[in-house]
Amino acid sequence: GSSHSGARGVGVTGARETSEVDAEGLLAPWPGPYGGLPPFDQATPERIERAMRLAIDRRREDVTAIADNPNAATFENTVLALEKSSRAFRQVETLRAVFASTRMGDGMVEADKRLAPLIAGIEDEIAQNSRLFTRIEAVLAARSALEPDQVQLAERVHRHMLRRGAALTPAKRAELTELNGRIARLQAEFQSNLSKSGDEVVWAVDAGELEGLPASAIASAAKLADELGKPGVWAIRNTRAAVWSVLQFARSRRLRQRVRDMWVGRCAAEGSCDNRALVKSIVTLRGKAARLLGYPTFAHMAVEPRMAKTPEAALDPLMAIWAPVRFESLVRLKDLQVIADADGLGEPIQAWDYLFYREAHRRMRLGFDSERVREYLEVNNVLAALFDAMGRLHQVQFRELNDVARVHPDVRVFEVSRDGSAIGVIYADLLAREGKMPSSWQYEMRTPEHIDERVIGLSNVCTNFQRGPDGEVLLGWEYANVLFHEFGHALHMLFSRARYPSLGSMQVAWDVVELPSQLNERWLFDPPLLKRHMRHHRSGAAMPDDLIQGMIRVREDERVASLNLDFLAPAIVDMRMHLAANGEAVDPIAIEQQIYDELGMPEAIDAVFRIPCQHHSFTSAYAAGIYSYLWADVLVADVLEAFGAAEGGLYDAAVAEHWRNTVLTVGASVPAETAFRHFRGRDPDPEALLRRFQLGAAA
């Protein structure tokens, strides 16, 4: 490949030798218990970059040795050898990924941009090694002698190599490698810009503008202004938690409009964070890469290995649900307009009014007060409820570990055990801070495996909860929901009993990866669980029944995220934008506007993301994949019907065990559609989601 770092040289100066030894420490097996834990205390951006360059060189040497093996190709000396060859590389990749998303200072952003094309380059170089490809094909030709999961692994490696250019001519391979390197570099730049946009602020200099805001939000805004060198005024940072607080509660329309415009306009104006040119380049280059590989568009290439198989199968449910959800949303808007008119608004609701009057609707029509609920959803209460629910459902126990290296002092670490032995470790990085991506995610730091010996998994759960002025962390119910969601990903990962890391839980067909996480959200809305754990952060009193019932009413009224226009619109844009990626120049922002006009997207409802700040579309995993949240919600509704029909309800032991054995533990060693069939005894029922939220009549 054209973008690798060159052969590993021998150090010629003391400084070079020292730096290489320095980096070697990050390539060695991780020290400590649980099969080793990441040495975050030993890592710096500089060491990570040096270690990654060494790891890439060694990976190249290992793969060359496998490809040039004079003995006949077998599963053991080719596919399994390849699986084992990248462990040191995966270790360094974990440190790079965690630092690049949660600790971006000290030159990490620049290091990440330099490494992105090198990492893409070594993937292409391995995939395009014709001697290795010939050996993989020889193993598959003798598949009748292999066990089912060995066939799955060999087929996965073969498919990956084809998708990185193994069957292309040398000239086209070089072109693909160059394209992939450019895409990787541009995606790293996109994410860096998105992160930087979180530093933007709206200033408020008049205390009257803050009327209606929770005291904690006002105190946080004053503290931020002080830190930015302007004591006596208030600063609202461009992060979801701070912005949402203003949009939900501030009586000042002018402040709401300024804050909303800042949020929606992220990375869409001239300046250091502008992503508009980047998105055109990324989508256009993706189309060129897909055409080189023989696909009509990037969407066809992206969806082929997923459960949906075709872009049409992914897009059709989004389009089918759009009309009934839009109808219901317009009815809701009329309700909100009545409330706004009574409040003296005197004109149609605008996008900066929508959340404010939705909050009023929650209070007046659903008997739900978001601020009152937050007083009970203190982060430790939510964790206790989560651990209790998962303990009852899956017989797992959580124990906090204190003497473990972590990327930041705020990170909490939990051992997860079952039947008396550890099944994994979860690093819970829950609080917002500078230099951290402004989102929520779960990252697999080490995949469980059972090749020579059992190796347990390590998960990194990240989100951006705000610490209050007194240090307390109180969550809106949407954020409590996020915690249940991300821990659902973590447990899915840790439960994997797949023998090979490349067949672990995070390798399942990507439109099914959200199934366990979205299912896990359901346990947050279990009234006895809420009663038991959600206690007032000052008085210790249990959450009253009226608040619990209000939470459940809001959930029923507002449904799950995928059944709302603010999700459906960007999901449709994501798929259609990538259907336009056919090798010619693409303008994603123009496509977005055209689709919003076609769909009749109400101007009062903002999409969760607009294209220049659409985090998901511009990562490799979720490109042409945002539809997967709706896809997973259909499956979730079907799974919940199985629990609902059982004697033990949400905690039925037999259904939970069947769910674990057929879906949660198998990873990608069983195809997703087969795993679901094993659980349900049939294919998924697309009507289940409409039944769950009584949308059938509207549809």
C-alpha positions in Angstrom: 0.0 0.0 0.0 1.1 3.6 -0.6 0.3 5.0 2.8 2.1 2.6 5.3 4.9 3.8 7.4 7.8 1.8 5.8 9.9 -1.0 7.3 10.9 -0.9 10.9 14.4 0.6 11.1 17.1 0.0 13.7 17.7 3.0 16.0 20.7 5.0 15.1 20.7 7.4 18.0 20.1 7.1 21.7 17.0 9.2 21.4 15.5 6.9 18.7 16.4 3.8 20.7 14.8 5.3 23.8 11.6 6.2 22.0 11.3 2.7 20.5 11.7 1.1 23.9 9.2 3.7 25.2 6.7 2.6 22.7 7.5 -1.2 23.1 5.8 -1.1 26.5 2.4 -0.4 24.8 2.9 -3.5 22.6 3.6 -5.9 25.4 0.8 -8.0 26.9 -1.2 -5.8 29.3 -0.3 -6.2 32.9 -2.6 -6.8 35.9 -5.6 -9.0 36.7 -8.5 -10.0 34.4 -6.1 -11.1 31.7 -4.5 -7.7 31.8 -6.0 -4.2 31.8 -5.1 -1.2 29.5 -2.1 0.7 30.8 -3.7 4.2 30.5 -1.2 5.6 33.0 1.7 4.6 30.6 0.1 6.1 27.5 0.6 9.5 25.9 -0.3 10.6 22.4 3.3 10.5 21.4 3.9 7.0 22.7 0.6 5.8 21.2 1.6 7.1 17.8 5.1 5.5 18.0 3.6 2.2 19.2 1.0 2.2 16.4 3.7 2.7 13.8 5.6 -0.3 15.3 2.5 -2.4 15.6 1.6 -1.8 11.9 5.2 -2.9 10.9 4.9 -6.0 13.0 1.5 -6.8 11.7 2.9 -6.6 8.2 5.7 -9.0 9.1 3.3 -11.5 10.7 0.9 -11.5 7.7 3.8 -11.8 5.2 5.0 -14.9 7.1 1.5 -16.4 7.0 1.1 -15.6 3.3 4.5 -17.1 2.4 4.2 -20.3 4.5 5.5 -23.1 2.2 3.1 -25.6 3.7 -0.4 -26.3 2.3 -3.0 -23.9 3.6 -5.0 -25.1 6.6 -7.5 -23.3 8.9 -4.8 -23.4 11.7 -1.8 -22.1 9.7 -3.8 -19.5 7.8 -7.2 -18.3 9.1 -6.4 -18.9 12.8 -2.8 -17.6 12.5 -4.2 -14.4 11.0 -6.7 -14.1 13.8 -4.0 -14.3 16.4 -1.5 -12.1 14.6 -3.1 -8.8 15.4 -3.3 -8.8 19.2 -0.6 -6.2 19.8 -2.0 -4.0 17.1 -5.5 -4.3 18.7 -4.1 -3.3 22.0 -2.5 -0.1 20.7 -5.7 0.5 18.6 -7.7 0.5 21.8 -5.5 3.1 23.5 -5.6 5.2 20.3 -9.4 5.0 20.1 -10.0 5.8 23.7 -7.6 8.8 23.7 -8.9 10.1 20.4 -12.5 10.1 21.7 -12.1 11.0 25.4 -8.7 12.8 25.9 -8.0 14.8 22.8 -5.4 17.2 24.3 -1.6 17.1 24.1 -1.5 16.6 20.3 -3.8 13.6 20.2 -6.0 15.1 17.5 -3.0 15.7 15.2 -1.6 12.2 15.9 -4.9 10.6 15.1 -5.1 12.4 11.8 -1.6 11.1 10.9 -2.5 7.6 12.0 -5.9 7.3 10.3 -4.5 6.7 6.8 -1.8 4.4 8.0 -4.4 2.2 9.8 -6.6 2.2 6.7 -3.4 1.4 4.6 -2.4 -1.7 6.5 -6.0 -3.0 6.3 -5.9 -2.6 2.5 -2.3 -4.0 2.3 -3.3 -7.2 4.1 -6.6 -7.6 2.2 -4.8 -7.1 -1.1 -2.1 -9.7 -0.4 -2.8 -12.1 -3.3 -0.8 -15.0 -1.7 -2.8 -14.7 1.5 -6.1 -14.5 -0.5 -5.2 -17.7 -2.4 -4.6 -19.5 0.9 -7.9 -18.3 2.4 -9.7 -19.6 -0.8 -7.9 -23.0 -0.4 -9.2 -23.2 3.3 -12.8 -22.4 2.1 -12.5 -25.0 -0.7 -12.1 -27.7 2.1 -14.8 -26.2 4.3 -16.6 -29.6 4.7 -13.8 -30.5 7.2 -14.3 -27.4 9.3 -16.6 -26.7 12.3 -19.5 -24.2 11.7 -17.8 -21.2 13.5 -14.5 -21.9 11.6 -16.4 -21.7 8.3 -18.0 -18.4 9.6 -14.6 -17.0 10.4 -13.0 -18.0 7.1 -16.0 -16.6 5.2 -15.8 -13.3 7.1 -12.1 -12.9 6.4 -12.7 -13.8 2.7 -15.5 -11.2 2.4 -13.5 -8.5 4.2 -10.6 -9.1 1.8 -12.9 -8.8 -1.2 -14.4 -5.6 0.2 -10.9 -4.1 0.5 -9.9 -5.0 -3.1 -8.5 -8.5 -3.1 -10.0 -9.4 -6.5 -9.1 -6.1 -8.2 -6.3 -5.5 -10.7 -3.0 -4.0 -9.2 -3.9 -0.6 -10.6 -7.4 -0.6 -9.1 -6.0 -1.9 -5.8 -3.7 1.1 -5.6 -6.5 3.4 -6.4 -8.8 1.9 -3.7 -6.0 2.1 -1.1 -5.5 5.8 -1.9 -9.3 6.4 -1.7 -9.6 4.6 1.7 -6.6 6.6 3.1 -8.2 9.9 2.0 -11.6 8.9 3.5 -10.0 7.8 6.8 -8.1 11.1 7.1 -11.3 13.2 6.2 -13.4 11.3 8.7 -10.9 11.9 11.5 -11.0 15.6 10.5 -14.8 15.6 10.5 -14.9 14.2 14.1 -12.2 16.6 15.3 -14.2 19.6 14.0 -17.4 18.2 15.6 -15.7 17.9 18.9 -14.2 21.5 18.6 -17.7 22.8 17.9 -18.6 21.9 21.5 -16.4 24.8 22.7 -18.6 27.4 21.1 -20.8 29.4 23.5 -23.8 31.8 23.6 -23.4 34.6 26.1 -26.2 35.9 28.3 -25.5 39.2 30.1 -29.0 39.9 31.4 -30.2 37.7 34.3 -33.8 38.1 33.0 -32.9 36.0 30.0 -32.4 33.0 32.3 -35.9 33.0 33.7 -37.3 29.5 33.8 -33.9 27.7 33.7 -33.2 25.2 36.5 -30.9 26.6 39.2 -28.3 24.0 38.4 -28.2 25.1 34.7 -27.8 28.8 35.7 -25.0 27.9 38.2 -23.2 25.9 35.5 -23.5 28.8 33.0 -22.1 31.2 35.6 -19.2 28.9 36.4 -18.4 28.4 32.7 -18.4 32.2 32.1 -16.1 32.6 35.1 -13.7 30.0 33.7 -13.7 31.7 30.3 -12.7 35.0 32.0 -16.0 36.8 32.1 -17.3 36.7 35.6 -20.7 38.1 36.3 -22.4 36.9 33.1 -23.4 33.4 31.8 -22.1 31.2 29.1 -24.1 28.3 27.5 -21.8 25.8 25.8 -22.7 24.1 22.6 -23.3 20.7 24.2 -26.5 18.8 24.1 -27.1 18.9 27.9 -26.6 22.7 28.1 -28.5 23.4 24.9 -31.5 21.2 25.8 -31.8 22.8 29.2 -32.3 26.2 27.6 -34.6 24.9 24.8 -36.8 23.1 27.4 -37.0 25.7 30.1 -35.8 29.2 29.2 -38.8 31.6 28.9 -36.7 34.0 26.8 -37.5 33.2 23.1 -34.5 35.3 22.1 -32.1 33.2 24.1 -33.8 30.0 22.9 -33.4 31.1 19.3 -29.7 32.0 19.7 -28.9 28.7 21.5 -30.9 26.6 19.0 -29.2 28.3 16.0 -25.8 27.6 17.5 -26.7 24.0 18.0 -28.2 23.3 14.6 -25.5 25.3 12.9 -22.6 23.2 14.3 -19.9 22.8 11.7 -22.0 24.6 9.0 -20.4 28.1 8.9 -17.0 29.4 7.8 -14.3 28.9 10.5 -12.1 26.3 12.0 -15.0 23.7 12.5 -16.5 23.9 9.0 -17.5 20.4 7.8 -19.4 21.4 4.6 -16.6 20.7 2.1 -15.5 17.6 4.0 -19.0 15.9 3.8 -19.0 16.4 0.0 -15.6 14.9 -0.3 -16.3 11.9 2.0 -19.5 10.9 0.3 -18.1 11.4 -3.2 -15.0 9.3 -2.4 -17.1 6.6 -0.8 -19.1 6.3 -4.1 -15.9 6.0 -6.1 -14.6 3.2 -3.8 -17.9 1.4 -4.0 -17.9 1.6 -7.8 -14.3 0.3 -7.9 -15.5 -2.8 -6.0 -18.4 -3.4 -8.4 -21.3 -1.9 -6.4 -23.8 0.6 -8.0 -23.6 2.9 -5.0 -22.0 3.1 -1.5 -25.4 2.3 0.0 -25.4 -1.1 -1.8 -21.9 -1.9 -0.5 -22.7 -0.8 3.1 -26.0 -2.7 3.5 -25.0 -6.0 1.7 -23.4 -7.7 4.8 -26.2 -6.5 7.1 -29.5 -8.2 8.0 -31.4 -5.8 5.5 -29.2 -7.0 2.6 -30.4 -4.2 0.2 -30.8 -0.4 0.6 -34.4 -0.7 -0.4 -35.2 -3.2 2.4 -33.6 -0.7 4.8 -35.3 2.4 3.4 -38.8 1.0 2.9 -39.7 0.7 6.6 -38.5 4.3 7.2 -40.7 5.6 4.4 -43.6 3.4 5.4 -43.6 4.7 9.0 -43.0 8.4 7.9 -46.6 9.1 7.0 -48.3 7.9 10.2 -45.6 9.4 12.4 -45.8 12.7 10.5 -49.6 12.7 10.9 -49.3 12.1 14.7 -46.6 14.8 14.9 -48.8 17.4 13.2 -51.7 16.6 15.6 -49.2 17.0 18.5 -48.0 20.4 17.0 -51.6 21.6 17.1 -51.9 20.6 20.7 -48.7 22.5 21.5 -49.9 25.5 19.5 -53.0 25.7 21.8 -50.7 25.8 24.8 -48.5 28.4 23.2 -51.4 30.6 22.2 -52.7 30.5 25.8 -49.2 31.5 26.9 -49.4 34.6 24.6 -47.0 33.4 21.8 -49.3 34.9 19.1 -47.6 33.3 16.1 -46.9 29.7 14.9 -44.4 27.7 17.0 -40.9 27.8 15.6 -38.1 25.2 16.0 -36.7 27.1 19.1 -40.2 26.9 20.7 -40.9 23.3 20.2 -39.1 21.7 23.2 -40.3 24.5 25.5 -43.9 23.8 24.7 -43.4 20.1 24.6 -42.2 20.5 28.2 -45.3 22.4 29.0 -47.4 19.7 27.4 -45.6 17.1 29.6 -46.5 19.1 32.7 -50.1 20.0 31.8 -51.4 17.0 29.9 -49.2 14.1 31.2 -48.6 15.2 34.8 -44.8 15.0 34.3 -42.2 17.5 35.5 -38.8 16.9 34.1 -37.0 18.9 36.8 -38.8 17.1 39.6 -37.8 13.8 38.1 -34.1 14.8 37.9 -34.1 15.3 41.7 -34.5 11.5 42.0 -32.4 10.3 39.1 -29.0 10.8 40.7 -26.4 8.9 38.8 -25.7 6.4 41.6 -29.4 5.7 42.0 -29.7 5.0 38.2 -26.6 2.7 38.3 -28.0 0.9 41.4 -31.3 0.3 39.5 -29.4 -0.8 36.4 -27.3 -3.3 38.3 -30.3 -4.6 40.2 -32.3 -5.2 37.0 -29.4 -6.9 35.2 -28.7 -9.0 38.3 -32.3 -10.3 38.4 -32.4 -10.7 34.6 -29.0 -12.2 33.9 -27.6 -13.2 37.4 -24.7 -10.8 37.0 -23.0 -8.9 39.9 -21.2 -5.6 39.6 -18.3 -4.6 42.0 -16.4 -1.3 41.8 -12.6 -1.5 41.4 -10.5 1.4 42.7 -6.9 0.5 42.0 -7.1 0.5 38.2 -5.3 2.8 35.7 -7.8 5.0 33.9 -7.8 7.6 31.2 -9.2 10.3 33.7 -9.9 10.3 37.4 -13.6 10.6 36.8 -13.8 7.2 35.1 -15.3 4.4 37.3 -14.4 0.8 36.8 -16.7 -2.2 37.5 -16.0 -5.9 37.6 -18.9 -7.9 36.1 -19.2 -11.5 37.4 -21.6 -14.4 37.0 -21.6 -17.7 38.9 -18.8 -16.5 41.0 -16.3 -15.7 38.3 -15.5 -12.5 36.3 -17.0 -12.3 32.8 -15.6 -8.8 32.1 -14.7 -5.3 33.2 -16.7 -2.1 32.4 -15.0 1.3 32.4 -17.8 3.9 33.0 -16.6 7.3 31.6 -19.8 9.2 32.3 -19.0 12.8 32.9 -18.6 15.7 30.4 -15.2 17.3 30.2 -13.0 19.2 27.7 -11.4 17.0 25.0 -14.1 14.4 25.0 -16.5 13.6 22.1 -20.0 15.2 22.8 -22.0 12.0 22.5 -22.7 8.6 24.1 -21.2 5.3 23.0 -19.9 1.9 24.1 -16.4 0.9 22.8 -15.1 -2.7 22.9 -11.6 -2.4 24.4 -11.0 -6.1 24.3 -13.2 -8.8 22.7 -13.8 -12.0 24.7 -12.3 -15.1 23.1 -12.0 -18.8 23.9 -9.3 -20.0 21.5 -6.5 -21.3 23.7 -7.8 -20.1 27.0 -10.7 -17.9 28.0 -10.0 -14.2 27.7 -12.7 -11.9 29.2 -13.9 -8.7 27.6 -13.3 -5.1 28.5 -15.9 -2.4 27.7 -15.7 1.4 27.7 -19.1 3.1 28.3 -18.9 6.8 27.6 -21.4 9.6 27.9 -21.4 13.3 28.9 -23.5 13.8 32.0 -23.1 17.3 33.6 -21.9 17.7 37.1 -24.0 20.2 39.1 -22.6 23.2 40.9 -22.5 21.2 44.2 -20.8 18.2 42.4 -24.0 16.2 42.2 -24.9 14.4 38.9 -28.7 14.5 38.3 -30.0 13.0 35.1 -33.1 13.8 33.0 -35.0 10.6 32.2 -33.6 10.6 28.7 -30.1 10.5 30.1 -31.0 7.7 32.5 -32.3 5.9 29.4 -28.9 6.4 27.7 -27.2 4.7 30.6 -29.4 1.6 30.3 -28.9 1.7 26.5 -25.1 1.8 26.6 -24.8 -0.8 29.4 -27.0 -3.0 27.1 -24.2 -2.8 24.5 -21.6 -3.6 27.1 -23.3 -6.7 28.5 -24.0 -8.0 24.9 -20.2 -7.6 24.3 -19.2 -9.3 27.6 -21.6 -12.2 27.3 -20.1 -13.3 24.0 -19.1 -17.0 24.1 -17.8 -16.9 20.5 -14.5 -18.7 20.2 -12.8 -16.1 17.9 -12.6 -12.4 18.5 -13.6 -11.6 14.9 -16.9 -13.3 15.6 -17.6 -11.4 18.9 -20.9 -9.5 19.7 -19.7 -6.2 18.2 -19.2 -8.1 14.9 -22.9 -9.0 14.4 -24.7 -7.6 11.3 -24.6 -3.9 12.1 -28.3 -3.3 11.9 -28.7 -5.8 14.8 -26.0 -4.3 17.0 -28.6 -1.9 18.6 -31.1 -4.7 19.5 -29.7 -5.6 22.9 -29.1 -2.0 23.8 -32.5 -0.7 22.8 -34.1 -3.7 24.5 -32.3 -2.9 27.7 -34.0 0.6 27.9 -37.3 -1.2 28.8 -36.2 -2.1 32.3 -35.8 1.6 33.3 -39.6 1.9 33.1 -40.3 -0.9 35.6 -42.3 0.8 38.5 -41.1 -1.5 41.4 -37.5 -0.9 40.2 -37.9 2.9 40.2 -39.7 2.8 43.6 -36.8 0.7 45.1 -33.9 2.8 43.8 -34.8 6.3 42.8 -34.5 8.4 45.9 -34.4 12.2 46.3 -30.8 13.3 46.2 -31.3 15.4 49.4 -34.1 13.9 51.4 -33.7 10.3 50.5 -37.4 9.9 49.9 -38.6 7.3 47.3 -39.8 8.6 44.0 -43.6 9.2 44.4 -46.1 7.2 42.3 -47.3 10.2 40.4 -43.8 10.9 39.0 -43.3 7.2 38.1 -46.6 7.1 36.3 -45.8 10.4 34.6 -42.5 9.0 33.3 -44.3 6.0 31.9 -47.0 8.2 30.3 -44.3 10.3 28.6 -42.6 7.2 27.3 -45.9 6.0 25.8 -46.7 9.4 24.4 -43.3 10.2 22.9 -42.5 6.5 22.1 -38.9 5.4 21.3 -36.5 7.7 19.4 -36.9 5.9 16.1 -40.6 6.5 16.0 -40.2 10.3 15.8 -39.6 12.7 12.9 -36.4 14.1 14.3 -34.8 10.6 13.9 -36.6 9.4 10.8 -35.6 12.4 8.7 -31.8 12.1 9.2 -32.1 8.3 8.8 -33.8 8.8 5.4 -31.3 11.4 4.4 -28.4 9.1 5.4 -29.6 6.3 3.2 -30.6 8.4 0.2 -27.4 10.4 0.3 -25.4 7.2 0.1 -27.7 5.9 -2.7 -26.6 9.0 -4.6 -22.9 8.0 -4.0 -22.3 6.4 -7.3 -18.9 7.6 -8.2 -20.0 11.1 -9.3 -19.7 14.3 -7.2 -22.3 14.3 -4.4 -23.7 17.4 -2.5 -25.1 15.9 0.8 -26.4 19.3 2.0 -28.4 19.9 -1.2 -29.8 16.3 -1.0 -30.8 16.9 2.7 -32.7 20.1 1.8 -34.4 18.4 -1.2 -35.5 15.4 1.0 -36.9 17.7 3.8 -38.9 19.6 1.2 -40.2 16.3 -0.4 -41.1 14.8 3.0 -42.9 17.9 4.3 -40.7 18.0 7.4 -42.4 20.5 9.7 -40.2 23.5 10.2 -41.0 23.5 13.9 -39.3 20.2 14.4 -35.5 20.0 14.2 -33.7 16.8 13.1 -31.5 15.3 15.8 -28.6 16.0 13.4 -28.1 18.0 10.3 -25.5 16.8 7.8 -22.4 18.9 8.8 -22.7 17.6 12.4 -24.1 14.1 11.6 -21.7 12.1 13.7 -23.1 8.7 12.6 -23.1 9.2 8.8 -19.4 10.1 8.9 -18.1 7.1 10.8 -17.3 3.9 9.0 -19.7 1.8 11.1 -22.9 3.8 10.8 -22.6 5.2 7.3 -25.8 4.2 5.4 -26.7 2.6 8.8 -28.8 5.1 10.8 -31.9 3.1 9.8 -30.6 0.4 12.1 -32.2 2.1 15.1 -35.7 1.6 13.6 -34.7 -1.9 12.4 -33.6 -2.8 15.9 -36.8 -1.3 17.5 -38.9 -3.6 15.4 -37.0 -6.6 16.7 -37.1 -5.2 20.3 -40.9 -4.9 20.2 -41.1 -8.6 19.0 -38.7 -9.7 21.8 -40.7 -7.8 24.4 -43.9 -9.7 23.3 -42.0 -12.9 24.3 -41.3 -11.5 27.8 -44.9 -10.1 28.0 -46.4 -13.5 27.3 -44.3 -15.3 29.9 -45.4 -15.9 33.5 -42.5 -13.9 35.0 -43.0 -10.9 32.7 -40.0 -8.7 32.3 -37.8 -10.9 34.6 -39.0 -14.3 33.4 -36.0 -16.6 34.0 -36.8 -19.0 31.1 -37.2 -16.3 28.5 -34.1 -14.5 29.7 -32.0 -17.7 29.5 -33.4 -18.5 26.1 -32.5 -14.9 25.0 -29.0 -15.2 26.3 -28.4 -18.6 24.8 -29.8 -17.9 21.3 -28.8 -14.2 20.8 -26.7 -12.5 23.5 -23.9 -15.1 23.7 -23.5 -16.3 20.1 -21.9 -13.1 18.7 -21.4 -13.3 14.9 -20.7 -17.1 15.0 -24.4 -17.5 14.0 -26.0 -15.2 11.3 -28.3 -12.6 12.9 -31.5 -13.8 11.1 -30.8 -17.4 12.2 -30.1 -16.3 15.8 -33.4 -14.4 15.9 -35.2 -17.4 14.5 -33.7 -19.6 17.2 -35.1 -17.2 19.8 -38.6 -16.6 18.4 -39.1 -19.7 16.3 -39.9 -17.5 13.3 -38.8 -14.4 11.4 -39.4 -11.0 13.0 -42.9 -9.6 12.9 -42.7 -6.0 11.4 -46.1 -5.2 13.0 -44.8 -5.7 16.5 -43.6 -2.1 16.8 -46.9 -0.6 15.6 -48.7 -2.8 18.2 -46.3 -1.7 21.0 -47.2 2.0 20.5 -50.7 1.7 19.0 -49.6 3.2 15.7 -51.7 0.7 13.7 -54.7 2.9 13.3 -52.7 5.9 12.1 -50.7 3.6 9.7 
